[in-house]
Amino acid sequence: MAIHVLLVDDEVDFVQTLAERLRIRGMTVDTAHDGEHALQIVDDCGASVMVLDLRLPGMDGMEVLRNVRKKCPHMQVIMLTGHGGRKDEDSARLIGVFEYLNKPVDISQLSEVIAAAANEAALLSAD
């Protein structure tokens, strides 16, 4: 199963590096640097997993997560942030985040979480 990931983070260098590392692992990767662009991509890219930063310019990660839950209920969202606290994690879990991770993250751990999220998305879209 090919895994299609959408990376959403306003740190351009971080997104480019992470995208390259995931592509090396055989994943298809799209990127966005703000919430509005991410939601435009969600409409047409077909990604099954989104890796989403909490702090974004304009629309924050929580708002993006709420919109994704409505627009694409099968898409699994992994929150990856360097700024969140316990309250943010609790809020994200209530909205329906697949996993909540803190930066810096080990690429092997992130790849495993993405694979698990992709499996979940495939199960939900098959129903």
N, C-alpha and C positions, 0 to 999 in steps of 0.2 A: 504494500500500500504506500503510495507516494504521499508524503506529508507536505501540506501547503500551509505556510505560516505567514501571518501579517505582523510585522514588528512596528510598534508605535512608541516613539520616544523622541523628544526634542533634541537630544544630544546626537548630532549628526555622525560624528566619528564613532561613537559607541554603536549606533545602529548599523553603520557600514561594516564595522569589524564583526559584530555578532552575525549579521547576514552572511558574510563570507564564511564564517565558521560553521554555520548551519548548512549552507550550500555544500561545503566539503563533506558533510554528513548525509548528503543526498536529498536534502529538503528543498522545496521550492519556496522562495522567500520574496514577499513584497514588503515595502517599507512606507511609513508615513511619519511626519514630524509634528503633527498636531491632530487633535481629535476630529475636527471637521473633515480633514482629508482622509483620515482613517475610516470614517463612516461612509464617505463616498466610495472608497475601495471596497468596503464590506458589501455594498450593493452589487458589485459586479465581478469580484475576483474569485469567489468560491473557496477562499481559505477556510480551513476547518478549525484552526487555532490562531488566536491573537495573543501576542506577548505585549502587554500594555503597561506603560509607565503611569504612575499616579499623578505626578505634577507635569502638566502640559500647558502651553500657552492657549489662551481662550478657554475652550471646553476642557475640564480636567478629566482624569482617568475614570473617576466614579461616574461621571455623566456619560462618558463613552460606554462604559460597562452597562449602564441602564439601557442605553439605546440599542446596544448589541443584543441584550437579552430580549428586547421587543422585536427587533428586525430579524434576527437569526438565532432563534432559541437553541439550535443544535451546535452553533459555534462555541468552542470552549475558550475561555479567557484566562490567561495566566498573568496576574499582576506582578510586575517586576519593578521594584522601586528602591531608591536609596534614601527616601524621605519619610516613609510611612511609619506609623506607630500601631499599637495594639487596637486603638479605636478604628483606624483606617482598615486594618485587616478584618475586624469584626463586621464593619459596614460592607466591605467587599464580599465577604462570605454570605451575608444576608441577601445581597443582590444576586449572588450566584456565580462568583468567581470559581474557577476550577482549582486554582492554587495561588497562594500568595507568597512570593519570594522576595528576599532582600538582596540588593546589590552590595558588594560584588557577588556574582553567582558563578559556581563552577560550571563550565560548558557541558561537561558530561552529565551533571545533575539536571541542568536545564533541558538537555536533549532527551533525557529519560522522562521528564515531566511533560514535555511537548508530545512525545510518543504516546504516553498514557492519555493525554488530552485528545489527541487525534483518534485514538481507539474509542474513547467515549463519544466523540462527535460522530464517528461512523455508526455506532450503535444507535444513537438518537436519530440520525437521519434515515436509518433503515426502518424505523418504526412507522 
